[in-house]
Amino acid sequence: MTIVTLLLLVLFISLGRWQWGRAEFKQQLGDAFTTQAERIVALGSKSSTALPRYTQVETDGRWDDSRQFLLDNRTRDGRAGYEVLTPLQLADGRWLLVNRGWVPFEGYRDRLPDVRVAQTGREVQVLGRLDELPTAGLAGGRAPPAVSGEWPRVTAYPQSAELARSLGVDPERLESRMLLLDASAPEGYRRDWKPYAKGPEQNWSYAIQWWSFAVLLLVLFVIMNLKKRNKA
């Protein structure tokens, strides 16, 4: 009983610390998301990784809507859908994937949404925030994009190198970060960008719950041992 109690105590305390760490991480993301909204930076020849995450950048390029990706398993208000990743070729030949927002899943996997760009092939100025590609909690949730076949190509939690391979471009010429298209920009869909799906308050609550379990377990252990002594 003592060994089991100690193991559970360590487990509950560790889970609480993990949830608290997640809350602090989300808090930092929220602060960065707010801070980086204060100014706009011209991307120019700079790498997307040379700037802080969530930096608002402005860049010129040409849309290529003939090769687009649909990020699968993206939900809004409990409804399934896709986020649309459209390649933008920059003036220096690099490629930047622009997340143009969320579109709903219509109920048929063989009927993908029409996500063509009206200004494809034209020189445009694009405004948005730099962000990381979404990552899966479990490797089993990933689905790399196909390297052949029709477009757009459905993928779930892809890596930059996999997207480059599917596009048929040099991985070094594809920016590893994507651009979240500004809500006021044309050619987009639903774009209620947030640094996280659920705020740090939820993780703080979970941390307190795990630590409460640890305290309760310790109290029960002490009470049970006191009863045994009294009986003896």
C-alpha positions as CSV (number, residue, x, y, z in Angstrom):
1,M,0.0,0.0,0.0
2,T,2.8,2.4,0.8
3,I,4.6,1.7,-2.5
4,V,1.3,2.2,-4.5
5,T,0.6,5.4,-2.6
6,L,4.1,6.8,-3.3
7,L,3.9,5.9,-7.0
8,L,0.4,7.5,-7.4
9,L,1.6,10.6,-5.4
10,V,4.6,11.0,-7.8
11,L,2.3,10.5,-10.8
12,F,-0.3,13.1,-9.7
13,I,2.4,15.7,-8.8
14,S,4.1,15.1,-12.2
15,L,0.9,15.5,-14.1
16,G,0.1,18.7,-12.3
17,R,3.5,20.1,-13.1
18,W,3.2,19.1,-16.7
19,Q,-0.2,20.8,-17.0
20,W,1.2,23.9,-15.3
21,G,4.1,24.0,-17.7
22,R,1.6,23.7,-20.6
23,A,-0.3,26.7,-19.2
24,E,2.8,28.8,-19.0
25,F,3.8,27.9,-22.5
26,K,0.3,28.9,-23.8
27,Q,0.6,32.2,-21.8
28,Q,3.9,32.9,-23.6
29,L,2.3,32.2,-27.0
30,G,-0.5,34.5,-26.1
31,D,1.9,37.3,-25.1
32,A,3.9,36.9,-28.3
33,F,0.8,36.9,-30.4
34,T,-0.3,40.2,-28.9
35,T,3.2,41.8,-29.0
36,Q,4.0,40.9,-32.6
37,A,0.7,42.6,-33.7
38,E,2.1,46.0,-33.0
39,R,4.2,46.4,-36.1
40,I,4.5,45.1,-39.7
41,V,7.9,43.9,-41.0
42,A,8.8,43.6,-44.7
43,L,9.9,40.0,-45.3
44,G,12.2,40.8,-48.3
45,S,15.0,38.3,-48.5
46,K,14.8,37.4,-44.8
47,S,14.1,33.8,-43.8
48,S,10.8,33.2,-42.0
49,T,12.8,31.6,-39.2
50,A,14.9,34.7,-38.7
51,L,11.9,36.6,-37.3
52,P,10.0,35.9,-34.1
53,R,6.9,33.6,-34.3
54,Y,3.7,35.5,-35.1
55,T,5.6,38.5,-36.6
56,Q,3.3,40.4,-39.0
57,V,5.1,40.4,-42.3
58,E,4.3,41.9,-45.7
59,T,5.7,40.3,-48.8
60,D,5.3,40.3,-52.6
61,G,4.8,37.2,-54.7
62,R,2.7,35.3,-57.2
63,W,0.0,32.8,-56.2
64,D,0.2,29.3,-57.6
65,D,-3.3,27.8,-57.1
66,S,-2.6,24.8,-59.3
67,R,-0.7,23.1,-56.4
68,Q,-2.5,23.6,-53.1
69,F,-2.8,21.6,-49.9
70,L,-5.8,21.0,-47.6
71,L,-4.8,20.6,-44.0
72,D,-7.2,17.9,-42.7
73,N,-8.8,17.5,-39.3
74,R,-9.1,21.2,-38.6
75,T,-12.3,22.1,-36.7
76,R,-14.2,25.3,-36.1
77,D,-17.2,25.4,-33.6
78,G,-17.2,21.7,-33.5
79,R,-17.4,21.3,-37.3
80,A,-14.8,19.4,-39.3
81,G,-13.0,21.1,-42.2
82,Y,-9.8,22.0,-43.9
83,E,-7.3,24.8,-43.8
84,V,-6.1,25.9,-47.3
85,L,-2.3,26.1,-47.9
86,T,-1.5,28.0,-51.1
87,P,2.0,28.4,-52.5
88,L,3.3,31.9,-53.0
89,Q,6.4,32.3,-55.1
90,L,8.5,35.2,-53.8
91,A,10.5,37.6,-55.9
92,D,13.8,35.7,-55.1
93,G,12.4,32.4,-56.2
94,R,11.6,31.0,-52.7
95,W,8.3,29.5,-51.9
96,L,6.1,30.5,-48.9
97,L,3.0,28.5,-48.0
98,V,0.1,30.8,-47.1
99,N,-2.7,29.5,-44.9
100,R,-5.7,31.2,-46.5
101,G,-8.1,30.0,-43.8
102,W,-10.7,27.4,-43.0
103,V,-13.3,25.8,-45.2
104,P,-16.0,23.3,-44.0
105,F,-16.0,19.6,-44.9
106,E,-19.0,19.0,-47.1
107,G,-19.4,15.3,-46.1
108,Y,-17.7,13.7,-49.1
109,R,-14.0,12.9,-49.3
110,D,-14.1,12.7,-53.1
111,R,-15.6,16.2,-53.4
112,L,-13.0,18.7,-52.3
113,P,-13.8,22.3,-52.0
114,D,-13.0,24.7,-54.8
115,V,-10.2,26.9,-53.5
116,R,-8.9,28.6,-56.6
117,V,-7.4,32.1,-56.4
118,A,-8.8,34.9,-58.6
119,Q,-5.4,36.6,-58.9
120,T,-3.3,33.5,-59.6
121,G,-0.1,34.2,-61.5
122,R,-0.2,37.9,-60.8
123,E,2.1,39.9,-58.6
124,V,0.4,40.6,-55.3
125,Q,1.2,42.0,-51.9
126,V,0.4,39.7,-49.0
127,L,0.0,40.5,-45.3
128,G,-0.1,37.9,-42.5
129,R,1.6,36.4,-39.5
130,L,4.4,33.9,-39.5
131,D,3.5,30.6,-37.7
132,E,4.7,27.1,-37.4
133,L,3.1,24.2,-39.3
134,P,0.6,22.4,-37.0
135,T,2.0,19.4,-35.3
136,A,0.2,16.2,-34.2
137,G,0.1,15.0,-30.6
138,L,0.6,11.4,-31.9
139,A,2.6,10.3,-34.9
140,G,-0.4,8.2,-35.9
141,G,-2.4,11.3,-36.6
142,R,0.0,12.4,-39.4
143,A,-0.7,11.9,-43.1
144,P,2.0,13.2,-45.5
145,P,0.8,14.6,-48.8
146,A,0.9,12.5,-51.9
147,V,3.8,13.0,-54.3
148,S,1.7,12.4,-57.4
149,G,-1.9,12.7,-58.5
150,E,-4.5,15.5,-58.5
151,W,-4.5,18.8,-56.7
152,P,-5.4,20.0,-54.1
153,R,-3.8,17.3,-51.9
154,V,-5.2,16.5,-48.5
155,T,-2.7,16.1,-45.7
156,A,-2.6,16.0,-41.9
157,Y,0.2,17.5,-39.9
158,P,2.8,17.5,-42.7
159,Q,6.4,18.4,-42.3
160,S,8.0,21.1,-44.4
161,A,10.2,18.5,-46.3
162,E,7.2,16.4,-47.1
163,L,5.4,19.5,-48.5
164,A,8.4,20.4,-50.6
165,R,8.6,16.8,-52.0
166,S,5.0,16.9,-52.9
167,L,5.4,20.3,-54.6
168,G,8.5,19.1,-56.4
169,V,10.7,21.9,-55.2
170,D,14.0,22.0,-53.4
171,P,13.3,21.8,-49.6
172,E,15.8,24.6,-49.1
173,R,13.6,26.9,-51.3
174,L,10.5,26.3,-49.3
175,E,10.1,28.3,-46.1
176,S,9.6,26.0,-43.1
177,R,7.1,28.4,-41.6
178,M,3.7,29.2,-43.1
179,L,2.0,32.6,-43.3
180,L,-1.4,33.1,-41.7
181,L,-3.2,35.3,-44.1
182,D,-4.5,38.5,-42.5
183,A,-8.2,38.6,-41.9
184,S,-8.6,41.8,-43.9
185,A,-6.8,40.4,-47.0
186,P,-8.6,39.2,-50.1
187,E,-8.5,35.6,-51.4
188,G,-9.1,34.1,-48.0
189,Y,-11.6,32.0,-46.0
190,R,-12.5,32.0,-42.3
191,R,-9.5,33.4,-40.5
192,D,-10.1,33.7,-36.7
193,W,-6.4,33.1,-35.9
194,K,-5.5,32.3,-32.3
195,P,-2.2,31.1,-30.7
196,Y,-4.0,28.1,-29.2
197,A,-7.4,26.3,-29.4
198,K,-8.0,26.6,-25.6
199,G,-6.5,29.0,-23.2
200,P,-4.0,28.4,-20.4
201,E,-6.9,28.6,-17.9
202,Q,-7.9,25.1,-18.7
203,N,-4.4,23.7,-18.1
204,W,-4.2,25.6,-14.8
205,S,-7.4,24.0,-13.8
206,Y,-6.2,20.6,-14.7
207,A,-2.9,21.2,-12.7
208,I,-4.9,22.1,-9.6
209,Q,-7.1,19.0,-10.0
210,W,-4.0,16.7,-10.2
211,W,-2.4,18.3,-7.1
212,S,-5.8,18.1,-5.3
213,F,-5.8,14.3,-6.0
214,A,-2.3,14.1,-4.6
215,V,-3.3,15.9,-1.4
216,L,-6.4,13.7,-1.1
217,L,-4.4,10.6,-1.6
218,L,-1.9,11.7,1.1
219,V,-4.8,12.5,3.6
220,L,-6.4,9.1,3.0
221,F,-3.1,7.3,3.5
222,V,-2.5,9.0,6.8
223,I,-6.1,8.3,8.0
224,M,-5.9,4.6,7.1
225,N,-2.6,4.2,8.9
226,L,-3.9,6.0,12.0
227,K,-6.9,3.6,12.0
228,K,-4.6,0.6,11.8
229,R,-2.6,1.8,14.7
230,N,-5.6,2.5,16.8
231,K,-6.9,-1.1,16.2
232,A,-3.5,-2.5,17.1
